Amino acid sequence: MPAPERRSARRFIMKVPLKFRPIKAATHPEEIAASMNISAHGVYFATDQKVPKGVMLQVHLKMPRQVVGDDVTEWCFTGRVAHVESLGAANDKSGVGVQFLYYEVPQVSLVQHS
């Protein structure tokens, strides 16, 4: 009998550019990747960087309209690496699943003309 589905949000198979870095390495340069799938609760992406399970990441990406229902600029997520898996022996890439814990949507600055 298959295991029950644990996800509570619909996943979208889509490639969305993103940047990430460990929270505890704020001076570390951001790494660039692209999502393989994304939902309102997390993202799964491939990287050749070593990202251990359980580490907290800061992830910057532009949430797609299909996921959040509105056009938004770049969002900044704090998330926990929930799982890491090898994407094959032919390359050194790993698939990294990040569970979003909280996020910030940058405020659009409004310029008032007198």
ROLO-235639 format. One line per 8 residues: number of its first residue (from 1); for each residue x, y, z of C-alpha. Coordinates in nm, 4 decimals, padded with zeros to 6 digits. Each point is the difference from the previous one (the first is absolute). Layout:
NUM) X Y Z  ...;
END
This chain:
1) 00.0000 00.0000 00.0000  00.1525 00.3373 -00.0973  00.0859 00.2491 00.2714  -00.2583 00.2768 00.0437  00.0807 00.3362 -00.1602  00.1302 00.2376 00.2691  -00.0087 00.3189 -00.2020  -00.2799 00.2443 00.0748;
9) 00.0696 00.2386 -00.2893  -00.0097 -00.0657 -00.3727  00.3417 -00.0369 -00.1611  00.0753 00.1574 -00.3352  00.2655 -00.1525 -00.2230  00.1721 00.3160 -00.1210  00.3427 00.1513 -00.0371  00.0260 00.3210 00.2028;
17) 00.3412 00.1681 00.0457  00.1028 00.0316 00.3635  00.2909 00.0992 00.2230  00.0805 -00.1640 00.3330  00.2508 00.0086 00.2834  00.0265 -00.1494 00.3475  -00.1433 00.2311 00.2691  00.3109 -00.0394 00.2169;
25) 00.2255 00.1050 -00.2901  -00.1373 00.3475 -00.0735  00.3329 00.1081 -00.1499  00.0078 -00.3060 -00.2270  -00.0936 00.0882 -00.3599  -00.3422 -00.1128 -00.1160  -00.0114 -00.3096 -00.2189  -00.2164 -00.0035 -00.3119;
33) -00.2358 -00.2856 -00.0851  -00.3433 -00.0606 -00.1523  -00.2987 -00.1758 00.1472  -00.1079 -00.3389 -00.1287  -00.3316 00.0292 00.1814  -00.1499 00.2605 00.2273  -00.2996 00.0493 00.2296  -00.1187 00.2550 00.2512;
41) 00.1741 -00.2060 00.2719  00.3354 -00.0805 -00.1596  00.2298 -00.0428 -00.2942  00.2077 -00.2820 -00.1476  00.3087 00.0878 -00.2007  00.3227 -00.1511 -00.1343  00.3433 00.1244 00.1019  00.3602 -00.1154 -00.0055;
49) 00.0545 00.1662 00.3403  00.0117 -00.2184 00.3097  -00.3138 00.0893 00.1971  -00.0557 -00.2135 00.3116  -00.3439 -00.1094 00.1172  -00.1315 00.2184 00.2839  00.1982 00.3130 -00.0886  -00.1914 00.3286 -00.0115;
57) 00.0126 00.1811 -00.3346  -00.0976 00.3411 -00.1251  -00.1604 -00.0363 -00.3441  -00.0792 00.2896 -00.2350  -00.2371 -00.0656 -00.2878  -00.2875 00.1476 -00.1925  -00.3073 -00.2025 00.0967  -00.1968 -00.0908 -00.3135;
65) -00.3559 00.1241 -00.0457  -00.1187 -00.3634 -00.0218  00.1200 -00.0604 00.3575  -00.1106 00.3176 00.1791  -00.2700 00.1346 -00.2314  00.1536 00.3456 -00.0349  00.2957 00.1691 -00.1622  00.2697 00.0655 00.2571;
73) 00.3592 00.1099 -00.0163  00.2733 -00.2098 00.1575  -00.0852 -00.1682 00.3317  00.2514 -00.0838 00.2724  -00.0660 -00.3328 00.1742  00.1581 -00.1554 00.3046  -00.0253 -00.3748 -00.0198  00.1357 -00.3266 00.1303;
81) 00.1570 -00.2622 -00.2258  -00.2444 -00.2897 00.0409  00.1745 -00.2479 -00.2294  00.3017 -00.0369 -00.2269  00.0420 -00.2708 -00.2628  00.2532 -00.0846 -00.2657  -00.1159 00.0737 -00.3531  00.2160 -00.2705 -00.1561;
89) 00.3510 -00.1362 -00.0098  00.0804 00.1796 -00.3256  00.0065 00.3404 00.1665  00.0607 00.1487 00.3426  -00.3387 00.1689 00.0209  -00.2346 -00.0514 00.2909  -00.3715 00.0608 00.0197  -00.0772 00.2232 00.2985;
97) -00.3482 00.0298 00.1488  -00.0550 00.3127 00.2112  -00.3013 00.0460 00.2255  -00.0896 00.3683 00.0277  -00.0383 00.1167 00.3605  -00.0642 00.3682 -00.0592  00.0456 00.2643 -00.2666  00.0245 00.3702 -00.0698;
105) -00.1374 00.1782 -00.3025  00.2083 00.3093 -00.0724  -00.2009 00.3187 00.0227  -00.0401 00.1911 -00.3229  00.1080 00.3549 00.0631  -00.2601 00.2471 -00.1110  00.1192 00.3337 -00.1250  -00.2418 00.2809 00.0672;
113) 00.0049 00.2949 -00.2370  -00.1054 00.3414 00.1303;
END
